[in-house]
């Protein structure tokens, strides 16, 4: 929004409403000075309610239409939002395609749900491990496959996705870590407090 002309849209609507009249003729018709009207039409100032009401009456419209809150304005806003959402969806689909192509290039089976794969990437990134290095075998994963499976189950519990088996799984996870004599990951500690 232009700081000097914050009401430019209202000003453009006023210009359309006065049709063939000059600014001076229209200002006189609605009972204000030419300079005051010029402030409104240039977008520097917003007309007060009494002036808006006179303009609406003179032009057979409503204050809401003048201010851009009418049905046509809502339709335009809806169309803009719809276009924005479509563009974001297209961008996301493009990113998913790039990710799938890169995985195939690395010889990795492409997961059906790319977003699920992104969650795995995020998990490793939180622990300071670059997933690309993991995939290429330059680094070892944080957990063994069995440990990761248990952590994944625990994460599902923490998200409320597996409430029925919550206690049994927490007990299994605790037992697993006791037999391994290893530090219990933060995810497990959080679940112990939740359970």
MARBA-3410 file (N, C-alpha, C, O; in Angstrom, 1 decimal):
195
0.9,-1.2,0.0,0.0,0.0,0.0,0.9,1.2,0.0,1.9,1.3,0.7 ~ 0.6,2.2,-0.8,1.3,3.5,-0.9,1.0,4.3,0.3,-0.1,4.6,0.6 ~ 2.1,4.7,1.1,1.8,5.4,2.3,1.2,6.8,2.1,0.4,7.3,2.9 ~ 1.6,7.4,0.9,1.1,8.8,0.6,-0.4,8.7,0.2,-1.2,9.6,0.4 ~ -0.7,7.6,-0.5,-2.1,7.5,-1.1,-2.7,6.2,-0.6,-2.9,5.2,-1.4
-3.0,6.1,0.7,-3.5,4.8,1.2,-4.9,4.4,0.7,-5.4,3.3,0.9 ~ -5.7,5.4,0.2,-7.1,5.1,-0.2,-7.2,5.2,-1.7,-8.3,5.7,-2.2 ~ -6.2,4.8,-2.5,-6.2,5.0,-3.9,-7.3,4.2,-4.6,-7.9,4.7,-5.5 ~ -7.7,3.0,-4.1,-8.8,2.3,-4.6,-10.1,3.0,-4.5,-10.9,3.0,-5.4 ~ -10.3,3.6,-3.3,-11.5,4.4,-3.1,-11.5,5.6,-4.1,-12.6,5.9,-4.7
-10.4,6.2,-4.3,-10.3,7.3,-5.2,-10.6,7.0,-6.6,-11.2,7.7,-7.3 ~ -10.1,5.8,-7.0,-10.4,5.3,-8.4,-11.9,5.1,-8.6,-12.5,5.3,-9.6 ~ -12.6,4.5,-7.5,-14.0,4.3,-7.6,-14.8,5.6,-7.7,-15.8,5.8,-8.4 ~ -14.3,6.6,-6.9,-14.9,8.0,-6.9,-14.8,8.6,-8.3,-15.8,9.2,-8.9 ~ -13.7,8.4,-9.0,-13.4,8.9,-10.3,-14.4,8.3,-11.3,-15.0,9.0,-12.2
-14.7,7.0,-11.2,-15.6,6.3,-12.1,-17.0,6.8,-11.8,-17.8,7.0,-12.7 ~ -17.4,7.0,-10.5,-18.7,7.4,-10.1,-19.1,8.8,-10.6,-20.3,9.0,-10.9 ~ -18.2,9.7,-10.8,-18.5,11.1,-11.2,-18.7,11.1,-12.7,-19.2,12.2,-13.2 ~ -18.5,10.1,-13.4,-18.7,9.9,-14.9,-18.2,11.1,-15.6,-17.0,11.4,-15.7 ~ -19.1,11.9,-16.3,-18.7,13.0,-17.2,-18.5,14.3,-16.5,-18.1,15.3,-17.1
-18.8,14.3,-15.2,-18.6,15.6,-14.4,-17.2,15.9,-14.1,-16.4,14.9,-14.0 ~ -16.8,17.1,-14.1,-15.5,17.5,-13.6,-15.4,17.3,-12.1,-16.4,17.1,-11.5 ~ -14.2,17.3,-11.6,-14.0,17.2,-10.2,-14.8,18.3,-9.5,-15.4,18.1,-8.4 ~ -14.7,19.5,-10.0,-15.3,20.7,-9.4,-16.8,20.6,-9.4,-17.5,20.9,-8.4 ~ -17.4,20.1,-10.5,-18.8,19.9,-10.6,-19.3,18.9,-9.6,-20.4,19.1,-9.0
-18.6,17.8,-9.5,-19.0,16.7,-8.6,-18.9,17.2,-7.2,-19.8,16.9,-6.4 ~ -17.8,17.9,-6.9,-17.6,18.4,-5.5,-18.7,19.3,-5.1,-19.3,19.2,-4.0 ~ -19.1,20.2,-6.0,-20.2,21.1,-5.7,-21.5,20.3,-5.5,-22.3,20.7,-4.6 ~ -21.7,19.3,-6.3,-23.0,18.5,-6.3,-23.1,17.8,-4.9,-24.2,17.6,-4.4 ~ -22.0,17.4,-4.3,-22.1,16.7,-3.0,-21.8,17.6,-1.8,-21.7,17.2,-0.7
-21.6,18.9,-2.1,-21.5,19.9,-1.1,-20.1,20.0,-0.4,-20.1,20.3,0.8 ~ -19.0,19.8,-1.1,-17.7,19.9,-0.5,-16.8,20.8,-1.5,-17.2,21.0,-2.6 ~ -15.7,21.2,-1.0,-14.8,22.1,-1.8,-14.1,21.2,-2.8,-13.9,20.0,-2.6 ~ -13.6,21.8,-3.9,-12.9,21.1,-4.9,-11.6,20.5,-4.3,-11.3,19.3,-4.6 ~ -10.9,21.2,-3.5,-9.6,20.7,-2.9,-9.9,19.5,-2.0,-9.1,18.5,-2.1
-10.9,19.5,-1.2,-11.3,18.4,-0.4,-11.6,17.2,-1.2,-11.1,16.1,-1.0 ~ -12.4,17.4,-2.3,-12.7,16.3,-3.2,-11.4,15.7,-3.8,-11.3,14.5,-4.0 ~ -10.5,16.6,-4.2,-9.3,16.1,-4.9,-8.5,15.2,-3.9,-7.8,14.3,-4.4 ~ -8.5,15.5,-2.6,-7.8,14.7,-1.6,-8.4,13.3,-1.7,-7.7,12.3,-1.6 ~ -9.8,13.2,-1.8,-10.5,11.9,-1.8,-10.2,11.1,-3.0,-9.8,10.0,-3.0
-10.3,11.8,-4.2,-10.1,11.1,-5.4,-8.6,10.7,-5.7,-8.3,9.7,-6.3 ~ -7.7,11.5,-5.1,-6.3,11.1,-5.3,-5.9,10.0,-4.3,-4.8,9.4,-4.5 ~ -6.7,9.7,-3.4,-6.5,8.6,-2.4,-5.7,9.0,-1.2,-5.3,8.1,-0.4 ~ -5.5,10.3,-1.0,-4.8,10.8,0.2,-5.6,10.7,1.4,-5.1,10.4,2.5 ~ -6.9,10.9,1.3,-7.8,10.9,2.4,-9.1,10.1,2.1,-9.4,9.9,0.9
-9.7,9.6,3.2,-10.9,8.8,3.0,-12.1,9.7,3.4,-12.0,10.4,4.4 ~ -13.1,9.8,2.5,-14.2,10.7,2.9,-14.9,10.2,4.1,-15.0,9.0,4.4 ~ -15.3,11.1,5.0,-16.1,10.7,6.2,-17.4,10.2,5.8,-17.9,10.4,4.7 ~ -18.1,9.5,6.8,-19.4,8.9,6.6,-20.4,9.8,5.9,-21.1,9.4,5.0 ~ -20.6,11.1,6.5,-21.6,11.9,5.9,-21.4,12.2,4.4,-22.3,12.2,3.6
-20.1,12.4,4.0,-19.8,12.6,2.6,-20.0,11.4,1.8,-20.5,11.4,0.7 ~ -19.6,10.2,2.3,-19.8,8.9,1.6,-21.3,8.7,1.4,-21.7,8.3,0.3 ~ -22.1,9.1,2.4,-23.6,8.9,2.2,-24.1,9.8,1.1,-25.0,9.4,0.3 ~ -23.6,11.0,1.0,-24.1,11.9,0.0,-23.6,11.4,-1.4,-24.4,11.5,-2.4 ~ -22.4,10.9,-1.5,-21.9,10.4,-2.7,-22.7,9.2,-3.1,-23.1,9.1,-4.3
-23.0,8.3,-2.2,-23.8,7.1,-2.5,-25.2,7.4,-3.0,-25.7,6.9,-3.9 ~ -25.8,8.4,-2.3,-27.1,8.8,-2.7,-27.1,9.5,-4.1,-27.9,9.2,-4.9 ~ -26.1,10.3,-4.3,-26.0,11.0,-5.6,-25.7,10.1,-6.8,-26.2,10.3,-7.9 ~ -25.0,9.0,-6.5,-24.6,8.1,-7.6,-25.4,6.8,-7.6,-25.1,5.9,-8.3 ~ -26.4,6.7,-6.7,-27.3,5.6,-6.7,-26.5,4.3,-6.4,-26.6,3.3,-7.1
-25.7,4.3,-5.3,-24.9,3.2,-4.9,-24.8,3.1,-3.4,-25.7,3.7,-2.8 ~ -23.9,2.4,-2.8,-23.8,2.2,-1.4,-22.5,2.6,-0.9,-21.5,2.7,-1.7 ~ -22.4,2.9,0.4,-21.1,3.2,1.0,-20.1,2.0,0.8,-18.9,2.2,0.5 ~ -20.7,0.8,1.0,-19.9,-0.4,0.9,-19.3,-0.5,-0.5,-18.1,-0.9,-0.6 ~ -20.0,-0.2,-1.5,-19.5,-0.3,-2.9,-18.4,0.7,-3.1,-17.4,0.4,-3.7
-18.6,1.9,-2.6,-17.6,3.0,-2.7,-16.3,2.5,-2.0,-15.2,2.8,-2.5 ~ -16.4,1.9,-0.8,-15.3,1.5,0.0,-14.7,0.2,-0.5,-13.7,-0.3,0.0 ~ -15.3,-0.5,-1.5,-14.8,-1.7,-2.0,-15.2,-2.9,-1.2,-14.6,-4.0,-1.3 ~ -16.4,-2.8,-0.5,-16.8,-3.9,0.3,-18.1,-4.5,-0.3,-18.8,-5.2,0.4 ~ -18.4,-4.2,-1.6,-19.6,-4.8,-2.2,-19.4,-6.2,-2.7,-18.3,-6.7,-2.6
-20.4,-6.7,-3.3,-20.4,-8.1,-3.8,-19.3,-8.3,-4.9,-18.6,-9.2,-4.9 ~ -19.3,-7.3,-5.8,-18.3,-7.4,-6.9,-16.9,-7.4,-6.4,-16.0,-8.1,-6.9 ~ -16.6,-6.6,-5.3,-15.3,-6.6,-4.7,-15.0,-7.9,-4.1,-13.8,-8.4,-4.1 ~ -16.0,-8.5,-3.4,-15.8,-9.8,-2.8,-15.5,-10.9,-3.9,-14.6,-11.7,-3.7 ~ -16.2,-10.8,-5.0,-15.9,-11.7,-6.1,-14.5,-11.6,-6.6,-13.8,-12.6,-6.8
-14.0,-10.3,-6.8,-12.6,-10.1,-7.2,-11.7,-10.7,-6.2,-10.7,-11.3,-6.5 ~ -11.9,-10.4,-4.9,-11.0,-10.9,-3.9,-11.0,-12.4,-3.9,-9.9,-13.0,-3.7 ~ -12.2,-13.0,-4.0,-12.2,-14.5,-4.0,-11.4,-15.0,-5.2,-10.7,-16.0,-5.1 ~ -11.6,-14.4,-6.4,-10.9,-14.8,-7.6,-9.4,-14.7,-7.4,-8.6,-15.5,-7.8 ~ -8.9,-13.6,-6.7,-7.5,-13.4,-6.5,-7.0,-14.5,-5.5,-5.9,-15.0,-5.8
-7.7,-14.8,-4.5,-7.3,-15.8,-3.5,-7.3,-17.2,-4.2,-6.3,-18.0,-4.0 ~ -8.3,-17.4,-5.0,-8.3,-18.7,-5.7,-7.1,-18.9,-6.7,-6.5,-19.9,-6.7 ~ -6.7,-17.8,-7.4,-5.5,-17.8,-8.2,-4.3,-18.0,-7.4,-3.4,-18.7,-7.8 ~ -4.2,-17.3,-6.2,-3.0,-17.5,-5.4,-2.9,-18.9,-4.9,-1.8,-19.5,-4.9 ~ -4.0,-19.5,-4.5,-4.0,-20.9,-4.0,-3.5,-21.8,-5.1,-2.8,-22.8,-4.9
-4.1,-21.6,-6.3,-3.7,-22.4,-7.5,-2.2,-22.3,-7.8,-1.5,-23.3,-8.1 ~ -1.7,-21.1,-7.7,-0.2,-20.9,-7.9,0.6,-21.6,-6.9,1.6,-22.2,-7.2 ~ 0.2,-21.5,-5.6,0.9,-22.2,-4.5,0.8,-23.7,-4.7,1.8,-24.4,-4.5 ~ -0.3,-24.2,-5.1,-0.4,-25.7,-5.4,0.5,-26.1,-6.5,1.1,-27.1,-6.4 ~ 0.5,-25.3,-7.6,1.4,-25.6,-8.7,2.8,-25.6,-8.3,3.6,-26.4,-8.7
3.2,-24.6,-7.4,4.6,-24.6,-6.9,4.9,-25.8,-6.1,6.0,-26.4,-6.3 ~ 4.0,-26.2,-5.2,4.2,-27.4,-4.4,4.3,-28.6,-5.3,5.2,-29.5,-5.0 ~ 3.5,-28.8,-6.2,3.6,-29.9,-7.1,4.9,-29.9,-7.9,5.5,-31.0,-8.1 ~ 5.4,-28.7,-8.3,6.7,-28.6,-8.9,7.8,-29.1,-8.0,8.7,-29.8,-8.4 ~ 7.7,-28.7,-6.7,8.7,-29.1,-5.8,8.7,-30.6,-5.5,9.7,-31.2,-5.4
7.5,-31.1,-5.4,7.4,-32.6,-5.3,8.0,-33.3,-6.4,8.6,-34.3,-6.3 ~ 7.7,-32.8,-7.7,8.3,-33.5,-8.8,9.8,-33.4,-8.8,10.5,-34.4,-9.1 ~ 10.4,-32.3,-8.4,11.8,-32.1,-8.4,12.4,-33.1,-7.3,13.4,-33.8,-7.6 ~ 11.7,-33.2,-6.2,12.1,-34.2,-5.2,12.1,-35.6,-5.7,13.0,-36.4,-5.5 ~ 11.0,-36.0,-6.3,10.8,-37.3,-6.8,11.9,-37.6,-7.9,12.5,-38.7,-7.9
12.2,-36.6,-8.8,13.2,-36.8,-9.8,14.6,-37.0,-9.2,15.4,-37.8,-9.6 ~ 14.9,-36.2,-8.1,16.2,-36.3,-7.4,16.3,-37.7,-6.8,17.4,-38.3,-6.8 ~ 15.2,-38.2,-6.1,15.3,-39.5,-5.5,15.6,-40.6,-6.5,16.4,-41.5,-6.3 ~ 14.9,-40.5,-7.6,15.1,-41.5,-8.7,16.5,-41.4,-9.2,17.1,-42.4,-9.5 ~ 17.0,-40.2,-9.3,18.4,-40.0,-9.8,19.4,-40.7,-8.8,20.4,-41.2,-9.2
19.1,-40.6,-7.5,19.9,-41.3,-6.5,19.7,-42.8,-6.4,20.3,-43.4,-5.6 ~ 18.7,-43.3,-7.1,18.4,-44.7,-7.1,17.6,-45.1,-5.9,17.7,-46.2,-5.4 ~ 16.8,-44.2,-5.3,16.0,-44.4,-4.1,14.6,-44.6,-4.6,14.1,-43.8,-5.3 ~ 13.9,-45.7,-4.1,12.5,-45.9,-4.4,11.7,-44.6,-4.0,11.9,-44.1,-2.8 ~ 10.9,-44.1,-4.8,10.1,-42.9,-4.6,8.9,-43.2,-3.7,8.1,-44.1,-4.1
8.8,-42.6,-2.5,7.7,-42.9,-1.7,6.4,-42.4,-2.4,6.4,-41.4,-3.1 ~ 5.3,-43.1,-2.1,4.0,-42.7,-2.7,3.6,-41.3,-2.2,3.1,-40.5,-3.0 ~ 3.9,-41.0,-0.9,3.5,-39.7,-0.4,4.8,-38.9,-0.1,5.5,-39.2,0.8 ~ 5.1,-38.0,-1.0,6.3,-37.2,-0.9,6.4,-36.4,0.3,7.4,-36.2,0.9 ~ 5.2,-35.9,0.8,5.2,-35.1,2.0,5.6,-35.9,3.2,6.2,-35.4,4.1
5.3,-37.2,3.2,5.8,-38.1,4.3,7.3,-38.1,4.3,7.9,-38.1,5.4 ~ 7.9,-38.2,3.1,9.3,-38.2,3.0,9.9,-36.9,3.5,10.9,-36.9,4.2 ~ 9.2,-35.8,3.2,9.7,-34.5,3.7,9.7,-34.4,5.3,10.5,-33.7,5.9 ~ 8.8,-35.1,5.9,8.8,-35.2,7.4,10.0,-35.9,7.9,10.6,-35.5,8.9 ~ 10.4,-37.0,7.1,11.7,-37.6,7.5,12.9,-36.7,7.4,13.7,-36.6,8.2
12.9,-36.0,6.3,14.0,-35.0,6.0,14.0,-34.0,7.2,15.1,-33.7,7.7 ~ 12.8,-33.5,7.6,12.8,-32.5,8.7,13.3,-33.1,10.0,14.0,-32.5,10.7 ~ 12.9,-34.4,10.2,13.4,-35.1,11.4,14.9,-35.1,11.5,15.5,-34.7,12.5 ~ 15.5,-35.5,10.4,17.0,-35.5,10.4,17.6,-34.2,10.5,18.6,-34.0,11.1 ~ 17.0,-33.2,9.8,17.6,-31.8,9.8,17.5,-31.3,11.2,18.4,-30.5,11.6
16.5,-31.6,12.0,16.4,-31.1,13.4,17.6,-31.6,14.2,18.0,-31.0,15.2 ~ 18.1,-32.8,13.8,19.2,-33.4,14.5,20.5,-33.1,13.9,21.6,-33.7,14.2 ~ 20.5,-32.1,12.9,21.8,-31.6,12.3,22.3,-32.6,11.3,23.5,-32.5,10.9 ~ 21.5,-33.5,10.7,22.0,-34.4,9.7,21.4,-34.0,8.3,20.2,-33.9,8.2 ~ 22.2,-33.8,7.4,21.8,-33.5,6.0,21.3,-34.8,5.3,22.1,-35.7,5.2
20.0,-34.8,4.9,19.4,-36.0,4.4,20.2,-36.4,3.1,20.2,-37.6,2.8 ~ 20.7,-35.5,2.4,21.4,-35.8,1.1,22.6,-36.7,1.5,22.9,-37.6,0.8 ~ 23.4,-36.3,2.5,24.5,-37.1,3.0,24.1,-38.4,3.4,24.8,-39.4,3.1 ~ 23.0,-38.5,4.1,22.4,-39.8,4.5,22.1,-40.7,3.3,22.5,-41.9,3.3 ~ 21.4,-40.1,2.4,21.0,-40.9,1.2,22.2,-41.4,0.4,22.2,-42.5,-0.1
23.2,-40.5,0.3,24.4,-40.9,-0.4,25.3,-41.8,0.4,26.3,-42.3,-0.1 ~ 25.0,-42.1,1.7,25.8,-43.0,2.5,27.0,-42.3,3.1,27.8,-43.0,3.7 ~ 27.1,-41.0,3.1,28.2,-40.3,3.7,28.1,-40.3,5.2,29.1,-40.1,5.9 ~ 26.9,-40.4,5.7,26.7,-40.4,7.2,25.8,-41.5,7.5,24.9,-42.0,6.7 ~ 25.9,-42.0,8.8,25.0,-43.0,9.3,23.8,-42.4,9.9,23.8,-41.3,10.4
22.7,-43.1,9.8,21.5,-42.5,10.4,21.6,-42.5,11.9,22.4,-43.2,12.5 ~ 20.8,-41.7,12.5,20.9,-41.5,14.0,20.5,-42.8,14.7,21.1,-43.2,15.7 ~ 19.5,-43.5,14.2,19.0,-44.7,14.8,19.0,-45.8,13.8,19.0,-45.7,12.6 ~ 19.0,-47.0,14.4,18.9,-48.2,13.5,17.5,-48.2,13.0,16.6,-47.5,13.4 ~ 17.2,-49.1,12.0,15.9,-49.2,11.4,14.9,-49.5,12.4,13.8,-49.0,12.4
15.2,-50.5,13.3,14.3,-50.9,14.4,14.0,-49.7,15.3,12.8,-49.5,15.7 ~ 15.0,-49.0,15.7,14.8,-47.9,16.6,14.0,-46.8,15.9,13.1,-46.2,16.6 ~ 14.3,-46.6,14.7,13.5,-45.5,13.9,12.0,-45.9,13.8,11.2,-45.1,13.9 ~ 11.8,-47.2,13.6,10.4,-47.7,13.5,9.6,-47.4,14.8,8.5,-46.9,14.8 ~ 10.3,-47.6,15.9,9.7,-47.4,17.2,9.5,-45.9,17.5,8.4,-45.5,18.0
10.5,-45.1,17.1,10.3,-43.6,17.2,9.2,-43.1,16.3,8.4,-42.3,16.7 ~ 9.1,-43.7,15.1,8.0,-43.3,14.2,6.6,-43.6,14.9,5.7,-42.8,14.8 ~ 6.5,-44.8,15.5,5.3,-45.1,16.2,5.0,-44.2,17.3,3.9,-43.7,17.5 ~ 6.1,-43.8,18.0,5.9,-42.9,19.1,5.5,-41.5,18.6,4.6,-40.9,19.2 ~ 6.1,-41.0,17.6,5.7,-39.8,17.0,4.2,-39.8,16.6,3.5,-38.8,16.8
3.7,-40.9,16.1,2.3,-41.1,15.7,1.5,-41.0,17.0,0.4,-40.4,16.9 ~ 1.9,-41.5,18.1,1.2,-41.4,19.3,1.2,-40.0,19.8,0.1,-39.4,20.2 ~ 2.3,-39.3,19.7,2.4,-37.9,20.2,1.5,-37.0,19.4,1.0,-36.0,19.9 ~ 1.2,-37.4,18.1,0.3,-36.6,17.3,-1.1,-37.0,17.5,-2.0,-36.5,16.9 ~ -1.3,-38.0,18.3,-2.7,-38.5,18.6,-3.2,-39.4,17.5,-4.4,-39.6,17.4
-2.3,-40.0,16.7,-2.8,-40.9,15.6,-3.0,-42.3,16.0,-3.6,-43.1,15.3 ~ -2.5,-42.7,17.2,-2.6,-44.1,17.6,-2.9,-44.2,19.1,-2.2,-44.9,19.9 ~ -3.9,-43.6,19.6,-4.3,-43.5,21.0,-4.6,-44.8,21.6,-4.2,-45.0,22.8 ~ -5.2,-45.7,20.9,-5.6,-47.0,21.5,-4.4,-47.8,21.9,-4.4,-48.5,23.0 ~ -3.3,-47.8,21.2,-2.1,-48.6,21.5,-1.1,-47.8,22.3,0.1,-48.2,22.5
-1.4,-46.6,22.8,-0.4,-45.7,23.3,0.4,-46.3,24.5,1.6,-46.4,24.4 ~ -0.3,-46.9,25.5,0.4,-47.4,26.6,1.3,-48.6,26.3,2.4,-48.7,26.7 ~ 0.7,-49.5,25.4,1.5,-50.7,25.1,2.8,-50.3,24.3,3.8,-50.9,24.5 ~ 2.6,-49.4,23.4,3.8,-49.0,22.6,4.8,-48.3,23.4,6.0,-48.5,23.3 ~ 4.4,-47.4,24.3,5.3,-46.7,25.2,6.1,-47.7,26.0,7.3,-47.6,26.2
5.4,-48.7,26.6,6.1,-49.8,27.4,7.1,-50.5,26.5,8.2,-50.8,27.0 ~ 6.7,-50.9,25.3,7.6,-51.6,24.4,8.8,-50.8,24.1,9.9,-51.3,24.1 ~ 8.6,-49.5,23.8,9.7,-48.6,23.5,10.7,-48.5,24.7,11.9,-48.6,24.6 ~ 10.1,-48.3,25.9,10.9,-48.2,27.1,11.7,-49.5,27.3,12.9,-49.5,27.6 ~ 11.1,-50.7,27.1,11.8,-52.0,27.3,12.9,-52.1,26.3,14.0,-52.6,26.6
12.6,-51.7,25.1,13.6,-51.8,24.0,14.9,-51.0,24.4,16.0,-51.5,24.2 ~ 14.7,-49.8,24.9,15.9,-49.0,25.2,16.6,-49.5,26.5,17.8,-49.3,26.6 ~ 15.8,-50.1,27.4,16.5,-50.6,28.6,17.4,-51.8,28.2,18.5,-51.9,28.8 ~ 17.0,-52.6,27.2,17.8,-53.7,26.8,19.1,-53.3,26.0,20.0,-54.0,25.9 ~ 19.0,-52.1,25.4,20.1,-51.6,24.6,21.2,-50.8,25.4,22.3,-50.6,24.9
20.8,-50.4,26.6,21.7,-49.6,27.4,22.2,-48.4,26.6,23.4,-48.1,26.5 ~ 21.2,-47.6,26.0,21.5,-46.4,25.2,20.7,-45.3,25.8,19.7,-45.5,26.5 ~ 21.1,-44.1,25.5,20.4,-42.9,25.9,19.0,-42.9,25.2,18.9,-43.2,24.0 ~ 18.0,-42.6,26.0,16.6,-42.5,25.4,16.5,-41.2,24.7,16.7,-40.2,25.3 ~ 16.0,-41.2,23.4,15.8,-40.0,22.7,14.8,-39.1,23.3,13.9,-39.6,24.1
14.8,-37.8,23.0,13.9,-36.9,23.6,12.4,-37.2,23.3,11.6,-37.0,24.1 ~ 12.2,-37.8,22.1,10.8,-38.2,21.8,10.2,-39.2,22.8,9.1,-39.1,23.2 ~ 11.1,-40.1,23.2,10.7,-41.1,24.2,10.4,-40.5,25.6,9.4,-40.8,26.2 ~ 11.3,-39.6,26.0,11.2,-38.9,27.2,9.9,-38.2,27.3,9.2,-38.2,28.3 ~ 9.6,-37.5,26.2,8.3,-36.7,26.2,7.1,-37.6,26.3,6.2,-37.3,27.0
7.2,-38.8,25.7,6.0,-39.7,25.7,5.9,-40.3,27.1,4.8,-40.6,27.6 ~ 7.0,-40.5,27.8,7.0,-41.1,29.2,6.2,-40.1,30.1,5.5,-40.6,30.9 ~ 6.5,-38.8,29.9,5.7,-37.9,30.7,4.3,-37.8,30.3,3.4,-37.5,31.1 ~ 4.0,-38.0,29.0,2.6,-38.0,28.5,1.8,-39.2,29.0,0.6,-39.1,29.2 ~ 2.5,-40.3,29.1,1.9,-41.6,29.4,1.8,-41.8,30.8,1.3,-42.8,31.3
END
